[in-house]
């Protein structure tokens, strides 16, 4: 029954090109999206001249991947950050962050301790994609990370969960999918904890995200929230990894002074889009309704559709 259901789902989702291999494994989805955006990733590795002087005093920024996202996705961002004077470390959590998010947040703390011991820095910066942003928040808010992180910048991060995750649970028994389901213990814990005032946070998202919907799941009260594509211009989910202008937004947020810096602190008032777009996202017609840009959330979306078919047929 399950095999027949998957076959039916694959037929219905033919225009979205379901990945080959065991789709219950996060690595299958990770490779699928790497292959899907091979051209964009390669082009993004042509690094343009810097538009600013490099940091006079280099500091370390930890780049954290999200669910089903291999470390290679950060290659363009990493190259530009190093050009601009940062030291970079890319962290790909075990099993592509598909496991329990409480455990992954604790593991992140051990990774940061190792980085600090190696570099001698008391505090580092974090730039985290998708679910990597959630484990970073928990580490800072509840595990003592407020003493070791200077700034936190997240992008396309479902801080309040994904409605489709509940359906995907029926098909992929990943603990992270359970944790990303609205109402989960994980989400309640992260979003009920007070933010650390000494660690400024910026959440960058796109109003036209194909997968992180509703897009306001990325908005964090008390943080600086930056919405892209809210003027009706399409900004795709995975575009954040290879778009040069979006890179500048992320970099500039890392460069803002924090209360723990010698420089004057950045303004603490959160900012949100003044008039975010409410129209439905414009999807790429050539993909038959599936945009040509996508990410780890895309895996959850497709799995959610498969899960709905499983539920209806069983």
C-alpha positions in Angstrom: 0.0 0.0 0.0 2.7 2.4 0.9 4.7 1.7 -2.2 1.6 2.2 -4.4 0.9 5.5 -2.6 4.4 6.8 -3.1 4.2 5.9 -6.8 0.9 7.8 -7.1 2.4 10.8 -5.3 5.4 10.7 -7.6 3.1 10.7 -10.6 1.1 13.6 -9.2 4.3 15.5 -8.4 6.0 14.7 -11.7 6.5 18.4 -12.5 8.4 18.8 -9.2 10.9 16.0 -10.0 10.8 13.9 -6.8 14.4 12.9 -5.9 15.7 9.4 -6.5 16.8 7.3 -3.6 15.3 6.7 -0.2 13.2 9.9 0.4 13.0 9.0 4.1 16.7 9.9 4.4 17.7 13.5 4.8 20.8 13.0 2.7 18.6 12.1 -0.3 16.9 15.5 -0.1 20.2 17.2 0.6 21.7 15.9 -2.7 18.5 16.6 -4.6 18.7 20.3 -3.9 22.5 20.5 -4.5 21.9 19.0 -7.9 18.9 21.1 -8.7 20.8 24.3 -8.1 24.2 23.2 -9.4 24.3 26.0 -12.1 23.4 28.8 -9.7 25.9 27.6 -7.1 28.7 27.4 -9.6 27.9 30.9 -10.9 27.8 32.3 -7.5 31.4 31.2 -6.9 32.6 34.0 -9.3 33.5 36.4 -6.5 33.1 40.1 -7.4 35.5 42.8 -6.0 34.7 43.9 -2.4 32.5 46.9 -2.0 34.0 47.8 1.4 37.3 47.5 3.2 37.8 44.2 5.1 37.5 44.1 8.8 40.5 45.6 10.5 40.2 43.0 13.2 39.0 39.7 11.8 36.4 37.8 13.8 34.9 34.4 13.5 31.4 33.8 12.1 29.8 30.4 12.5 27.6 29.4 9.5 25.0 26.8 10.5 22.9 24.8 8.0 19.3 23.8 8.4 17.4 20.6 7.9 18.5 18.7 4.7 21.0 21.4 3.8 24.6 20.2 3.2 27.5 22.5 4.1 28.4 23.1 0.4 25.4 25.5 0.2 27.4 28.0 2.2 30.4 28.1 -0.2 29.4 31.4 -1.9 28.6 33.1 1.4 31.8 31.8 3.0 34.0 33.0 0.1 32.5 36.5 0.3 32.7 36.7 4.1 36.4 35.8 4.0 36.9 38.4 1.3 35.4 40.9 3.7 37.6 40.0 6.6 35.7 37.4 8.5 37.1 34.0 9.7 34.4 31.4 8.8 33.5 28.0 10.2 30.7 26.0 8.5 28.8 23.7 10.7 26.6 20.9 9.2 24.8 19.3 12.1 24.7 15.4 12.3 22.2 13.8 9.9 21.6 17.2 8.3 19.8 18.4 11.4 16.9 15.9 11.1 17.3 14.7 14.7 16.0 16.1 18.0 16.4 19.8 18.1 17.0 20.0 21.9 20.0 17.7 21.4 21.2 19.6 18.4 21.2 22.8 20.4 23.3 21.2 23.0 25.7 19.9 20.4 25.9 23.4 18.9 27.2 24.6 22.3 30.0 22.0 22.2 30.9 23.1 18.7 31.1 26.7 19.8 33.2 25.8 22.8 35.7 24.1 20.5 35.8 27.1 18.1 36.4 29.5 21.0 39.2 27.3 22.4 40.9 27.2 19.0 40.5 31.0 18.2 40.8 32.4 21.7 37.7 34.5 21.1 35.2 34.9 23.9 32.4 35.6 21.5 31.7 34.7 17.9 29.0 35.6 15.4 26.4 33.3 14.0 24.8 33.3 10.6 22.2 30.5 10.5 19.9 29.2 7.9 16.4 27.8 8.5 16.3 25.4 11.5 19.9 26.3 12.3 18.4 29.6 13.5 16.1 27.9 15.9 18.8 25.8 17.6 21.0 29.0 17.8 18.2 30.8 19.6 17.8 28.0 22.1 21.5 27.9 22.7 21.6 31.6 23.4 18.4 31.9 25.4 18.6 28.7 27.5 22.1 27.1 27.4 24.4 29.9 28.2 25.2 30.9 24.7 24.5 34.6 25.5 28.0 34.7 27.0 29.6 33.4 23.8 27.7 34.9 20.9 28.1 38.5 19.7 25.4 38.7 17.1 22.8 36.2 15.7 21.6 36.6 12.1 19.1 34.0 10.8 17.6 33.7 7.4 14.5 32.0 6.0 14.1 30.5 9.5 10.6 29.1 10.5 10.9 30.4 14.1 7.2 29.5 14.8 7.1 26.3 12.9 5.8 25.0 9.6 2.1 23.8 9.2 3.2 21.3 6.6 5.6 19.6 9.1 2.6 18.0 10.8 1.7 16.2 7.6 5.3 15.3 6.8 5.5 13.5 10.2 3.2 10.8 8.8 5.9 9.9 6.2 9.3 10.8 7.6 9.8 10.0 11.3 12.4 12.7 11.8 12.5 14.2 15.2 13.1 17.6 13.7 9.9 17.4 11.7 8.0 16.7 14.9 9.8 19.7 16.6 8.9 22.0 13.8 5.2 21.2 14.1 3.3 24.2 15.5 2.4 23.6 19.2 5.4 21.3 19.8 7.3 21.3 23.1 10.4 22.6 21.1 8.6 25.6 19.6 6.9 26.5 22.8 10.2 26.4 24.7 12.1 28.5 22.2 9.4 31.1 21.7 8.4 31.5 25.4 12.0 32.1 26.5 13.2 35.7 26.9 15.6 37.0 24.3 19.1 37.8 25.4 19.5 41.7 25.2 23.3 41.4 25.0 23.0 39.3 21.8 21.2 41.4 19.1 19.2 39.2 16.7 18.2 39.8 13.1 15.7 37.6 11.2 15.8 37.9 7.4 13.0 36.3 5.4 11.2 36.6 2.1 7.5 37.4 1.8 7.4 35.2 -1.3 9.1 32.2 0.2 7.8 29.1 -1.6 8.2 26.9 1.5 8.3 28.9 4.7 4.7 29.9 4.8 3.0 31.8 6.2 6.1 34.0 5.9 5.5 35.7 9.2 6.5 32.4 11.0 10.0 33.9 10.5 9.2 37.2 12.4 10.6 37.2 16.0 9.2 39.8 18.5 12.0 41.8 20.0 14.4 41.0 17.1 15.2 43.1 14.1 13.1 41.6 11.3 13.9 42.3 7.6 11.4 41.2 5.0 12.6 40.8 1.4 10.2 40.5 -1.6 7.5 42.2 0.3 7.0 44.8 -2.4 5.8 42.2 -4.9 9.3 41.3 -6.2 9.8 37.6 -6.1 12.6 36.5 -3.8 13.0 32.7 -3.6 13.9 30.5 -0.6 17.3 29.2 -1.8 18.2 32.5 -3.5 19.7 33.6 -0.1 22.6 31.4 -0.7 23.7 32.7 -4.1 22.3 36.2 -4.5 25.0 38.8 -4.2 22.7 41.6 -2.9 21.1 39.4 -0.3 24.6 38.5 0.9 25.2 42.2 1.5 22.1 42.4 3.7 23.3 39.4 5.8 26.8 40.7 6.0 25.8 44.2 7.0 23.7 42.8 9.9 26.7 40.9 11.1 28.7 44.1 11.0 26.3 46.1 13.2 27.7 46.8 16.6 26.5 44.8 19.6 26.2 45.9 23.2 29.2 43.8 24.0 31.4 45.7 21.4 33.5 48.7 22.2 31.6 50.7 19.6 28.1 52.2 20.4 25.4 49.6 20.4 23.0 49.2 17.5 19.5 50.5 17.8 17.4 48.0 19.8 14.0 48.8 18.3 12.8 45.9 16.1 12.0 46.7 12.5 9.5 45.0 10.3 8.3 45.6 6.7 6.0 48.7 6.7 3.6 47.2 4.2 4.4 43.6 3.4 2.8 42.1 0.4 -0.3 40.1 0.9 -0.6 38.7 -2.6 0.2 35.0 -3.3 3.8 34.3 -4.2 4.5 34.2 -8.0 5.9 30.8 -8.9 8.0 29.8 -11.8 5.6 28.7 -14.6 8.2 26.4 -16.1 8.1 24.3 -13.0 4.4 23.6 -13.3 3.7 25.3 -9.9 7.0 24.4 -8.2 9.4 27.3 -8.1 12.8 27.0 -9.6 14.2 28.1 -6.3 13.8 26.0 -3.2 15.5 24.7 -0.1 15.3 22.4 2.9 11.8 23.6 3.5 11.0 22.3 0.0 11.7 18.8 1.1 9.2 19.2 3.9 6.7 20.6 1.5 6.9 17.7 -1.0 7.0 15.2 1.8 3.9 16.9 3.2 2.1 16.3 -0.1 3.2 12.7 -0.1 2.0 12.4 3.5 -1.4 13.7 2.7 -1.7 11.0 0.0 -0.6 8.4 2.5 -3.2 9.5 5.0 -6.0 9.5 2.4 -5.2 6.1 1.0 -4.7 4.3 4.3 
